[in-house]
Amino acid sequence: MTQGGYGTSPGVSGDMPSDAVRVRLGASPSAGHDVLLRLAGDPSVTVRAALAMNPSAPPEADVCLATDADERVRALLASRLATLAPGLAAPERTALKRHARETLGLLVQDAAVRVRSAIAEVVKEMPDAPRDLILRLAYDTELPVSGPVIRFSPLLTGEDLLALVADSPDRAAAVASRANIGADVCDAVVAGADSTVIRTLLGNRSAQIRDATLDALIARAEQNPGWHPPLVRRPRLPAHSALALSGIVATCLLAEMADRAGLDAGLVEEMRRRIAARLGGGPPPARPDSDASLEEAIDEARTIAAAGKIPEKALIDAATRGEARRASALLAVAASVPVRVVDRAVRLRSAKGLVSLAWRAGFTMMAGCTVQTLLAHLSPDAVLSAGPGGRFPLATDEMNWQIDFLSRAGR
């Protein structure tokens, strides 16, 4: 043994081994009890961190590390001890496990959020963690600690979630994101949450929102346009709810609803009538639209462009009538690209590509949504929606790249 009590190691001289040697000792599962206990007070944080991750560290060392001055060391210790949580819940606990549970209990009260959140990240999905530990974390005042447990822990019941929402509305966002929350919990979130949390709830496709609650939210949705996309995309949308929504949502979202599977044919027809009315009085009957009419469609688009800018309404009218060739020609000429570029975006069902072409053409995101839904027939989940204030959701460089890619592909 050296004077420092660490034992001899090749190439080590003096009273204390080098930092590298002490780190290896701290991480070693075969290092002696006394050596590891001495390392718990080592001046190097790297050495103490190595010991904190060592599953062979003696309980006395864990107690020492649980009050370490560096929260990074305490967080590493917390992560290791949290992995033992399932065994700590068993009634027949050994003295070693009792020791680990007591130390973990000390760490779950640590003043540093990093330490408590380290425990939460490890135990958040454990089905057999101690329930009292899960509840302690779920009621933590810091969302980085409570949020993961509330969102994922299978040990939390519906009654627990109701109590958590009642205790602090700040936790409602985490509850609203949890999979398969029941109708009573959804009602509690809606009753006390702000519009942002309600949008999160509406976007949670597994949330069991009652029809009556959905209707109440639709009644408030006109003043909350951010709710419109998740409302339109709810997995279950009763006919009367869809009809109510059709009166307030943007035309591109109305087109999404009209394409939903399972809606009554009469309701779909009413939605399409509303789309046509919004776009400026009933559009004329559809013309035959086949490959034979492509040159005619391009000539017509060029004629319109020669007289000035191609109106966005002309594109939307053509797409709404199902005149895919005419709509593609109008988009291509307005964007100054060959029709094959538009066709390639449609064939690839490229939401980014179609939005980029609408931008290049000088149209708004209403046209961008229309070509996604009515030309490429993208599902609601795949459609790129407008950004804040109706802006395009992609950066200019990204849209230029998309058009360049579509232009080069297949050459």
N, C-alpha and C positions, 0 to 999 in steps of 0.2 A: 504493500500500500504506500502511496505517496503521502506526504504530510497533509495534503488537502483531503485525503480519504476517498479519492475517486478510483484508486487502483492504477496500476501501471499500464501504459499503452506504448507500442513501438513508436519511436521518434518523438516522445514527449519528454521534456525535461523541465525542471523547476517544480515549484510547489503545486501549480494548478495546470491541468492539461489545457490544450488549446481550445478555442471556441468550437472548432469543427469536431474535435474529439468529444467534447461535452455534449454537443448536439446529438452525436451518434449514440452516446450513452443515454441521453434523455429519451431517445426514440426506441431504444433497444428493449425488446420484451424479456431479455435474459439478464438485464442489469440487476444488481443486487438491491434489496430493499433500502439499505442505508444510503447507497449511492443515489438512488432516485429521490429519496427524501431530502438529501442534501441539495440536489439540483432544483428542488422547488423554491429555494431561496437564492438561486444563482443570479449574479448581476446582469447576465445577458438575457434580454427578452426572447431572443431566438432559441436559447436553450430551454427556457421555461415553456415556450410555445411547443417545442418538440415533446416535452414531458406531458403537456396538457393533452396531446393527441395520443399518448401511449396508453393502450388499454391495460397494460400491466402496472401502471403507476399505483402505488399503495394508497389506501384511503387517506392516510395522514397527509400525503402529498396533495391529494385532491382538495382537502380542506384548506391547505395553505394556498393553493392556486385559486381557489374560489374567492379569495380576497386580494388577489394580485393587483398591483397598482395599475397594470396595463389592461385595458378592457379587451384588447385583442386576445390576450392569453385566457381571460375568463370566458370569452365567446367560444374559443376552441374547446375549452373544457366543457362548456355547456353543450356543445354539439355532440361531443363524445358521450357524455352521460345521458343525453336525451335518447341516444340509440338503444339504451338499456331500458327505456320506459316500459315496454310490454312486460318484461320480467318483474319490474318494480311494482306492477299492479297486482301480482299474485299474492294470495294471503300467506303462503308459506315462504317467507323471505328469510334468506340467510343474513347473518350479521353484515356481510359485505354488501348485500343489496340494500339493506336498511341504511347503511352508511351512504351509498350512492344516492338513495332517494332523499336523504336529509340534505346532502350537498346540492342536489338538483333543486330542492325546495329553496335553498338559500339563493341559488343563481336565478331562479324565476322571479325573485324579488329584487334583483340587481338594479341599481339606478341607471345603468347604461342600456339604452334601447337595443344596441347591437347584441348584447348578451341575451336579452329576453327573446329577441327575434330569431337568434340562432337556435334556440330551443323550439320555437314555433315552427320553423322551417323543417325541422327533423320530424316532429310528432304530428304535423298537421293532417296527415292522411292515415295515421296508424289506427287500426280498428280496436286495438287492445292496449292503448296507452291508459294510464290512470285518469279516470274521469275528472277527478279534482284538479289535476294538472291542466287538462284541456279547458275546463271552466275558468281557471285562473287566467290562462292566456287569452281566452275569448273575451273576458271582461277587462283586459288591459286597456289603459287609457290611450295608448299609442297604437295607431292603425297598422304600422308595420309589424306589430306583434299580434294584435287581435285579428287583423284582416285575413291572413292565410288560414288560420284555424277556423274562423267563421265560414270561410268559403269552402273548405275541403273536409273538415273533420266529420267522419261518419258517426261520432259519438254524440253530436249535438242533435237533440230532438226538435220537433216543431215547437214544443213549449219553450225550450231553451232559446230558440230564435226569436220567438215573440217577446220573451223577457229581455233579450239583448236589445231589440229595437226600442222597447219601452224604456229601458235604462238610459240609452243614449242614441238619439237619431243619427249621430255621426257614424254609427255602425251599419246604418241602413244600406249603404252602397255595397258593403261586403255581403250582406244578406241577400241583396237583390241580384248579386252575381252567382249565388250558390245554385248548384244544379238541383232540379226537381223540387223546388220549394213549393209547399202546399198553398191552397187558396187563402187560408186564414193568414198565413205569413205575408202573402202578396198584399192582402188588404191592409195589414199593419204597415207595410212599407209605403203604400200609396197614401195612407192617412197622415203620415208624419214626414214624408220626404219632400225634397225640393225637385224641381223639374229635371235636373241632371240625373238624379238617382232614379226617377221614374222612367227616364229614357233607358237607363241601364236595365231596369226590370223588364221593360217592353222588349229589349233586345235579347233577353234571356229566353231562348226558345223552349226551354224545358220548364219554365215557371208556369204554374197552374193558375192562371188568372181567370177568375169567374167572368162569365159573359156580362153580368151586371157591372162589374168593376171596369171591364173593357169599354162598355158603353159610356160609363161616367168619364173615363179618360178621353174618349173620342169627343165627348161634349166639351171638354176643355182644350182639345187639341188645336183648335183654330188659333188660339193665343200662344201655342207652343209648337211652332213648325218643326222643331227638332225631334218631336215625337212621331212625325208623319212616316218617315221610312220604316222604323221598327214596327209601327202599327200595321202598315201595309204588309209587312213581311212576317207577321205572327203566323205560326204554323196552323192555327185554327182561327178562322175569321168568319163568324156567322154572316149569313146573307144580309141581315138588317144592319150589321156593323159595317160591312163592306159598302153598302149603299150610303150610309151616313158619311163614311170617309170619302166617298167619291165626290162629295160636294165641296170638300175643302182642300184636298191634296193637289200638288202640282200635276201637270198633265203627264209628265214622264212616270210619276208614281201611279197615276190612274191607269196608264197603259200597262204597268206591271200587274195591277190588280186584275185587269181584263184578261191577262194571260195566265192567271192562276188556275191550276187544275181544281176541279170539284165545284166550281161555282155554277149556279143555275144559268142555263143558256139565255134566259130572258134578262137576267141581271147583267151578264156579259154584254148583251146587245145594248142595254141601257147605258152601260159604261162607254161603249164605243160611240154611241150617239152623243154622249156628253163630250167626249174627246173631239169629235167632229165639230160640235157647236162652239167649243172653246177656240178652235183653230180658225173660226171665221165663217159660220153659217155652213150648212151641209155641203161637203165636197161633192163634186159630180161623180156619177157611177164610175167604177174602175174600168180601165181599158185593158185589153189583153196585154200581158207583159211577158214577153218571151225573148229568147235570144235573137229572133228575127227583128225585133223592134229596137235593138241596142243602138244601131247607127242612127235611127230616127231620134231616140232619146238623147243621144250625144249632140246631134245637130240642134235639137230644140234647146238644150241647156246652153249651148254656145250662142244661140240667137238671143236668149234671155240675158246672158252675160254681156253680149255686145251692146245691149241697150242700157247697161248699168249693172250694179251688183245684183247677184242672184238673191231673191228674197228668201229668208229663212223659212217663211210660211210655205213657200212652194215646195221645199224639201219635206217639211212635216206633213203637208197635205198628201204628197205622193206616197210617203211611208205609211200614213194612216189608211190610205185606200188600198194598200197592198201592192203598189206599183214599184216593185223592188228595183227594176232596171232603171226606171225614170228617176227614182230617188238616188240610186248609185251614180247615175250620170250627173245629176245636179250637184251632188257632193263632190264628185271628182273635178268637174269644171270649176266649181267655186274654190276648191282647194288647189287648183292648178296641178293636178296629178292625173296620170292615166287611170281609166276605170279599173284596170286590173289591180291597182293598189287598193282601191275600195273593196273590190271583190275578195282580195286576199285577206283583208282585215275581217270581212264578214265570214269567210270560210274558216279562218283561224279562231273566230269568235273572240277577237281581241278587243276587250273593252278599252284598254289604253289606246290602241291604234285608232279606233273609231272616234273616241273623244278627241284625240290629237287631230284627226282630219277635220272634225267640226270646228276646232279652234283655228286651224290653218285656213279654213273657208271663211272665217270671220263671223261665224254663227255663235250663239250662246250655248250654255249647257242644256237648255231645253232641247235643242237639236241634238246635242251629244247624248242625252238620255234616249231620245226618240230613235236614233239610229242603232243604239245598243239593243233596245227592246223590240223594235219593229223590223229591223233589217237582220240583225244577228240572232234575234230571239234568245237573248241571254236570260237566264233565270234571275229572279230578284236578288238573290245573294251574290250574283256575279256582276251586277250592274254597278258602275262607278257613278256615285251621286255627286251633285255639285258641292263645292266647298262653301265656306261662310260667304254670305252675300251673293250666292249664285255663281261664285268664281269657279274656274276650271280647277279640278283637284290635283292636277299634275304640274310640275315645274316646266318652264319653257324649254329648258334643255332636254328634259325627258320627252316632251311632245315632239320636238324636232328629231330626236333619236328614233322614236317610234315610226315616224313617217319615213325617215331614211332607211330604216330596217325593212319596212314593207315595200319600199321602192326597189331595194336591192335583192330581196328574197326572190328566189325562183328565176333569176336572170340566167 
